[in-house]
Amino acid sequence: SQLPHQPLNPSAPHPLSPSAPQPLSRSKVDRSPGSPMSHRSDPQPLIPSEPTNGPQDSSAEESLDSELRASGLEGYASALKGLGVETFSDLQFVDEEGLEGLRAKPIHKKKLKLLVQKAGG
């Protein structure tokens, strides 16, 4: 005494039939400026995965490397870059905690502090 399943709208096409309305394709999504689906026009990533090395960046990076070399601290270059230091002026942002994380020898730590001060920190 069970009735066969009846669709709510008998004139509506069956969902699997070829005439059934299809979901919106990507081309039909509103991508106009200001819409939530519009593409970002900003070519820069929010957080770069790798530093960009343009002509100015490479000379600034060379400046960092040369300052470290001049102080006998070139061995700390990759550790400083791991903190995000890309240029000599970036040293001004290295705080005491960052210096502690480098596990520098006591004299090297003092030299690094002088470089941080020289960079404006």
Backbone as ProteinMPNN parsed JSONL, in Angstrom:
{"seq_chain_A": "SQLPHQPLNPSAPHPLSPSAPQPLSRSKVDRSPGSPMSHRSDPQPLIPSEPTNGPQDSSAEESLDSELRASGLEGYASALKGLGVETFSDLQFVDEEGLEGLRAKPIHKKKLKLLVQKAGG", "coords_chain_A": {"N_chain_A": [[0.822, -1.191, 0.0], [2.091, 1.144, -0.475], [2.66, 4.216, -2.081], [3.936, 4.976, -5.327], [6.943, 6.912, -5.77], [6.494, 10.293, -6.366], [7.418, 13.138, -8.267], [7.697, 16.526, -7.029], [6.962, 18.534, -8.807], [5.32, 17.61, -11.457], [5.673, 18.375, -14.131], [8.272, 19.186, -14.312], [11.576, 18.518, -15.547], [13.327, 15.397, -15.204], [16.04, 15.15, -12.869], [18.361, 13.933, -13.924], [18.045, 13.981, -16.599], [18.909, 15.097, -19.955], [17.82, 17.579, -20.508], [17.617, 18.901, -18.149], [18.202, 21.755, -16.058], [21.498, 22.976, -15.881], [24.196, 23.371, -13.48], [25.69, 26.591, -12.837], [28.265, 27.443, -15.055], [31.833, 28.074, -14.94], [32.231, 30.281, -16.575], [29.924, 31.733, -16.361], [29.868, 32.892, -13.893], [29.693, 35.774, -11.901], [32.222, 37.954, -12.338], [32.791, 40.574, -12.222], [34.36, 43.764, -11.46], [34.585, 44.321, -8.005], [32.802, 42.341, -7.367], [32.414, 39.416, -5.328], [33.658, 37.262, -6.56], [35.515, 38.265, -8.286], [38.713, 38.5, -9.886], [41.858, 39.102, -8.244], [43.582, 42.112, -8.832], [46.044, 42.71, -8.036], [49.329, 42.001, -8.585], [51.26, 41.031, -6.853], [52.051, 38.545, -4.435], [50.488, 38.02, -1.229], [52.147, 37.119, 0.827], [55.325, 36.689, 0.07], [56.824, 33.759, -1.271], [59.427, 33.368, -1.918], [62.155, 35.617, -1.782], [62.2, 38.446, -3.979], [64.606, 39.124, -6.356], [65.584, 41.719, -7.693], [67.431, 44.235, -9.592], [67.956, 46.318, -7.67], [67.526, 44.962, -5.266], [69.538, 42.993, -5.293], [71.898, 44.496, -5.053], [71.481, 45.622, -2.558], [71.404, 43.316, -1.061], [74.007, 42.454, -1.478], [75.258, 44.473, -0.078], [74.497, 43.847, 2.541], [75.774, 41.357, 2.768], [78.446, 42.192, 2.41], [78.833, 43.876, 4.62], [78.53, 42.037, 6.699], [80.69, 40.352, 6.102], [82.841, 42.146, 6.433], [82.801, 42.452, 9.157], [83.46, 39.987, 10.0], [81.39, 38.181, 10.221], [80.139, 36.64, 8.325], [79.254, 34.047, 8.409], [76.795, 34.079, 9.587], [74.961, 34.849, 7.743], [73.0, 33.204, 6.372], [71.396, 32.437, 8.527], [70.41, 34.902, 9.387], [68.983, 35.6, 7.117], [67.074, 33.67, 7.324], [65.561, 34.743, 9.34], [64.304, 36.658, 7.962], [65.737, 38.823, 7.138], [66.768, 40.663, 4.485], [68.115, 42.785, 3.409], [70.722, 45.165, 4.255], [69.586, 47.284, 5.713], [67.389, 46.001, 6.786], [68.325, 44.844, 9.071], [67.831, 46.537, 11.182], [65.44, 45.758, 12.252], [65.83, 43.5, 13.683], [65.482, 42.108, 16.771], [66.308, 41.665, 20.3], [65.469, 39.087, 20.933], [65.563, 37.855, 18.428], [68.31, 37.944, 17.983], [69.177, 36.27, 20.04], [68.172, 33.884, 19.141], [69.935, 33.25, 17.141], [72.056, 32.028, 18.288], [74.649, 32.977, 18.689], [78.181, 33.365, 19.257], [79.513, 34.993, 22.185], [81.114, 37.378, 21.564], [80.574, 37.654, 18.859], [77.864, 38.139, 19.011], [77.86, 40.679, 20.171], [79.063, 42.113, 18.102], [77.132, 41.765, 16.138], [75.036, 43.179, 17.328], [76.101, 45.74, 17.135], [76.047, 46.071, 14.36], [73.275, 45.993, 13.974], [72.561, 48.372, 15.279], [73.962, 50.166, 13.644], [72.512, 49.88, 11.319], [70.268, 51.202, 11.974], [68.722, 50.392, 14.064]], "CA_chain_A": [[0.0, 0.0, 0.0], [2.947, 2.326, -0.637], [2.494, 4.877, -3.364], [5.223, 5.231, -5.994], [7.483, 8.257, -5.559], [6.061, 11.263, -7.367], [8.124, 14.418, -8.131], [6.86, 17.639, -6.578], [6.423, 19.2, -9.982], [5.316, 16.568, -12.489], [6.096, 18.892, -15.438], [9.718, 19.462, -14.265], [12.363, 17.411, -16.092], [14.053, 14.565, -14.25], [17.35, 15.764, -12.649], [19.425, 13.313, -14.711], [17.761, 14.089, -18.028], [19.745, 16.107, -20.603], [17.169, 18.885, -20.557], [17.606, 19.513, -16.811], [19.109, 22.908, -15.964], [22.833, 22.646, -15.39], [24.729, 24.4, -12.593], [26.429, 27.646, -13.527], [29.651, 27.126, -15.404], [32.754, 29.111, -14.49], [32.113, 31.467, -17.42], [28.712, 32.465, -16.02], [29.991, 33.467, -12.559], [29.95, 37.221, -11.944], [33.595, 38.294, -11.978], [32.962, 42.002, -12.441], [35.072, 44.399, -10.335], [33.78, 44.509, -6.812], [32.064, 41.137, -7.01], [33.237, 38.53, -4.497], [34.356, 36.279, -7.38], [36.439, 38.902, -9.22], [40.118, 38.167, -9.661], [42.654, 40.189, -7.696], [44.423, 42.755, -9.835], [47.351, 42.872, -7.412], [50.189, 40.904, -9.033], [52.147, 40.579, -5.786], [51.427, 37.686, -3.429], [50.424, 38.652, 0.086], [53.373, 36.73, 1.512], [56.148, 36.043, -0.956], [57.448, 32.514, -0.86], [60.853, 33.583, -2.112], [62.406, 37.035, -2.02], [62.458, 38.8, -5.361], [65.947, 39.701, -6.456], [65.758, 42.634, -8.81], [68.734, 44.903, -9.539], [68.152, 47.017, -6.401], [67.592, 43.979, -4.192], [70.818, 42.296, -5.288], [72.922, 45.385, -4.511], [71.22, 45.742, -1.121], [71.81, 42.04, -0.482], [75.472, 42.484, -1.478], [75.634, 45.363, 1.009], [74.367, 43.055, 3.764], [76.858, 40.37, 2.772], [79.741, 42.858, 2.596], [78.896, 44.336, 6.024], [78.773, 40.847, 7.527], [82.076, 39.931, 5.819], [83.755, 43.123, 7.028], [82.8, 42.246, 10.609], [83.786, 38.592, 10.281], [80.137, 37.528, 10.615], [79.484, 36.094, 7.133], [78.651, 32.76, 8.752], [75.432, 34.297, 10.089], [74.127, 35.36, 6.644], [71.799, 32.396, 6.112], [70.534, 32.485, 9.718], [69.715, 36.193, 9.352], [67.99, 35.521, 6.039], [65.993, 32.855, 7.875], [64.719, 35.648, 10.137], [63.644, 37.587, 7.046], [66.638, 39.925, 6.796], [67.16, 40.566, 3.084], [68.997, 43.906, 3.113], [71.402, 45.673, 5.442], [68.655, 48.091, 6.516], [66.479, 45.092, 7.499], [68.909, 44.503, 10.379], [67.256, 47.394, 12.227], [64.252, 45.117, 12.805], [66.228, 42.329, 14.475], [65.443, 42.448, 18.192], [67.113, 40.829, 21.192], [65.01, 37.7, 20.788], [66.109, 37.369, 17.166], [69.75, 37.715, 18.18], [69.322, 35.084, 20.885], [67.861, 32.722, 18.315], [71.07, 32.952, 16.266], [73.022, 31.267, 19.09], [75.963, 33.519, 18.356], [79.2, 33.443, 20.306], [79.331, 36.291, 22.862], [81.708, 38.501, 20.826], [79.803, 37.792, 17.617], [76.589, 38.761, 19.372], [78.117, 42.124, 20.348], [79.286, 42.672, 16.764], [75.827, 41.808, 15.471], [74.292, 44.295, 17.921], [76.624, 46.975, 16.537], [75.499, 46.165, 13.003], [71.851, 46.329, 14.104], [72.539, 49.798, 15.587], [74.41, 50.876, 12.436], [71.415, 49.821, 10.336], [69.198, 52.102, 12.419], [67.901, 49.736, 15.081]], "C_chain_A": [[0.862, 1.248, 0.0], [2.744, 2.91, -2.015], [3.862, 5.058, -4.025], [5.623, 6.676, -5.789], [7.073, 9.179, -6.702], [6.877, 12.546, -7.171], [7.164, 15.51, -7.696], [6.218, 18.356, -7.751], [6.454, 18.195, -11.125], [5.775, 17.074, -13.85], [7.597, 19.206, -15.471], [10.487, 18.271, -14.82], [13.065, 16.653, -14.971], [15.466, 15.13, -14.09], [18.471, 15.173, -13.499], [19.188, 13.418, -16.205], [18.604, 15.206, -18.645], [19.116, 17.482, -20.627], [17.115, 19.57, -19.196], [18.565, 20.693, -16.778], [20.435, 22.479, -15.33], [23.302, 23.727, -14.418], [25.524, 25.421, -13.402], [27.841, 27.179, -13.849], [30.528, 28.278, -14.924], [32.576, 30.398, -15.293], [30.884, 32.3, -17.051], [28.772, 33.1, -14.63], [30.34, 34.935, -12.696], [31.358, 37.504, -11.447], [33.853, 39.78, -12.212], [33.668, 42.623, -11.246], [34.125, 44.641, -9.172], [32.973, 43.287, -6.431], [32.97, 40.231, -6.2], [34.046, 37.541, -5.322], [35.349, 36.92, -8.339], [37.869, 38.515, -8.871], [40.827, 39.368, -9.074], [43.481, 40.803, -8.819], [45.831, 42.953, -9.304], [48.264, 41.723, -7.824], [51.084, 40.339, -7.944], [51.42, 39.65, -4.838], [51.409, 38.411, -2.09], [51.679, 38.352, 0.885], [54.243, 36.039, 0.481], [56.796, 34.783, -0.424], [58.96, 32.603, -0.98], [61.065, 35.071, -2.31], [62.655, 37.287, -3.499], [63.799, 39.506, -5.415], [66.065, 40.5, -7.74], [67.107, 43.309, -8.678], [68.982, 45.623, -8.219], [68.308, 46.025, -5.255], [68.959, 43.311, -4.138], [71.919, 43.195, -4.749], [72.732, 45.577, -3.004], [71.64, 44.469, -0.403], [73.336, 41.953, -0.422], [75.972, 43.367, -0.345], [75.561, 44.631, 2.35], [75.523, 42.075, 3.863], [78.214, 41.035, 3.02], [79.899, 43.382, 4.02], [79.181, 43.159, 6.956], [80.213, 40.364, 7.349], [83.078, 40.842, 6.514], [83.855, 42.957, 8.544], [83.167, 40.818, 10.991], [82.573, 37.771, 10.673], [79.415, 36.9, 9.427], [78.826, 34.748, 7.389], [77.217, 32.877, 9.254], [74.469, 34.745, 8.983], [72.859, 34.525, 6.452], [70.856, 32.395, 7.317], [69.753, 33.805, 9.756], [68.656, 36.2, 8.257], [66.808, 34.659, 6.467], [65.053, 33.66, 8.758], [63.938, 36.61, 9.252], [64.501, 38.77, 6.662], [67.101, 39.712, 5.359], [68.143, 41.659, 2.696], [69.668, 44.352, 4.398], [70.433, 46.464, 6.319], [67.629, 47.238, 7.257], [67.016, 44.711, 8.873], [68.311, 45.34, 11.508], [66.042, 46.754, 12.903], [64.574, 43.88, 13.639], [66.275, 42.755, 15.94], [66.302, 41.468, 18.994], [66.748, 39.353, 21.056], [65.554, 37.073, 19.503], [67.591, 37.072, 17.273], [69.995, 36.475, 19.027], [69.108, 33.813, 20.071], [69.004, 32.331, 17.387], [72.128, 32.097, 16.965], [74.457, 31.675, 18.758], [76.901, 33.446, 19.558], [79.106, 34.838, 20.921], [79.914, 37.49, 22.1], [80.958, 38.728, 19.517], [78.47, 38.469, 17.888], [76.757, 40.266, 19.546], [78.345, 42.794, 18.999], [77.974, 42.774, 15.999], [74.977, 42.952, 16.016], [74.778, 45.619, 17.351], [76.114, 47.155, 15.121], [74.017, 46.547, 13.015], [71.719, 47.835, 14.387], [72.936, 50.623, 14.365], [73.316, 50.93, 11.386], [70.238, 50.702, 10.749], [68.333, 51.536, 13.518], [68.275, 50.037, 16.488]], "O_chain_A": [[0.409, 2.308, 0.433], [2.665, 2.18, -3.003], [4.853, 5.274, -3.327], [4.775, 7.558, -5.65], [7.29, 8.863, -7.872], [7.024, 13.007, -6.04], [5.963, 15.435, -7.958], [5.05, 18.741, -7.683], [7.514, 17.955, -11.704], [6.231, 16.271, -14.665], [8.144, 19.465, -16.544], [10.094, 17.127, -14.592], [13.356, 17.217, -13.915], [16.054, 15.558, -15.084], [19.451, 15.867, -13.77], [20.029, 12.995, -16.999], [18.977, 16.154, -17.955], [19.833, 18.474, -20.757], [16.625, 20.694, -19.089], [19.626, 20.646, -17.4], [20.464, 21.714, -14.366], [22.862, 24.873, -14.51], [25.972, 25.138, -14.513], [28.521, 26.591, -13.007], [30.022, 29.334, -14.545], [32.75, 31.49, -14.754], [30.823, 33.477, -17.406], [27.827, 33.777, -14.225], [31.185, 35.304, -13.512], [31.654, 37.314, -10.267], [35.0, 40.195, -12.38], [33.596, 42.089, -10.139], [33.001, 45.11, -9.353], [32.502, 43.189, -5.298], [34.188, 40.274, -6.372], [35.044, 37.019, -4.824], [35.973, 36.215, -9.133], [38.191, 38.241, -7.715], [40.467, 40.512, -9.353], [44.018, 40.085, -9.663], [46.725, 43.33, -10.061], [48.006, 40.578, -7.455], [51.622, 39.245, -8.112], [50.281, 39.928, -4.463], [52.218, 39.307, -1.848], [52.218, 39.237, 1.55], [53.938, 34.924, 0.058], [57.258, 34.736, 0.716], [59.685, 31.97, -0.213], [60.24, 35.729, -2.943], [63.243, 36.456, -4.19], [64.081, 40.386, -4.602], [66.582, 40.014, -8.746], [67.862, 43.001, -7.756], [70.09, 45.56, -7.687], [69.136, 46.229, -4.367], [69.489, 43.083, -3.05], [72.805, 42.707, -4.047], [73.708, 45.682, -2.261], [72.161, 44.514, 0.711], [73.897, 41.447, 0.55], [76.986, 43.061, 0.283], [76.448, 44.773, 3.191], [76.173, 41.968, 4.903], [79.039, 40.499, 3.76], [80.999, 43.335, 4.571], [79.978, 43.274, 7.887], [80.878, 40.009, 8.322], [84.046, 40.372, 7.113], [84.88, 43.287, 9.141], [83.184, 40.475, 12.173], [82.703, 36.772, 11.381], [78.212, 36.649, 9.5], [77.925, 34.353, 6.649], [76.504, 31.877, 9.335], [73.293, 34.994, 9.252], [71.762, 35.078, 6.378], [69.638, 32.355, 7.141], [68.575, 33.823, 10.115], [67.565, 36.74, 8.443], [65.678, 34.882, 6.032], [63.884, 33.305, 8.912], [63.027, 37.295, 9.718], [64.042, 39.645, 5.927], [67.745, 38.711, 5.047], [68.922, 41.488, 1.759], [69.251, 43.974, 5.493], [70.457, 46.327, 7.542], [67.055, 47.689, 8.248], [66.25, 44.301, 9.746], [68.285, 44.904, 12.659], [65.658, 47.158, 14.001], [63.677, 43.282, 14.235], [67.024, 43.661, 16.302], [66.932, 40.568, 18.439], [67.619, 38.484, 21.066], [65.953, 35.909, 19.49], [68.078, 36.08, 16.73], [70.922, 35.712, 18.757], [69.776, 32.801, 20.284], [69.043, 31.203, 16.896], [72.991, 31.512, 16.312], [75.342, 30.839, 18.576], [76.47, 33.463, 20.711], [78.667, 35.774, 20.253], [79.254, 38.525, 22.006], [80.735, 39.871, 19.117], [78.002, 39.278, 17.087], [75.901, 41.042, 19.121], [77.88, 43.911, 18.771], [77.734, 43.755, 15.294], [74.275, 43.621, 15.256], [73.979, 46.522, 17.106], [75.783, 48.27, 14.718], [73.56, 47.323, 12.175], [70.864, 48.499, 13.802], [72.325, 51.653, 14.08], [73.203, 51.909, 10.648], [69.318, 50.921, 9.961], [67.316, 52.13, 13.874], [67.643, 49.533, 17.416]]}, "name": "protein", "num_of_chains": 1, "seq": "SQLPHQPLNPSAPHPLSPSAPQPLSRSKVDRSPGSPMSHRSDPQPLIPSEPTNGPQDSSAEESLDSELRASGLEGYASALKGLGVETFSDLQFVDEEGLEGLRAKPIHKKKLKLLVQKAGG"}
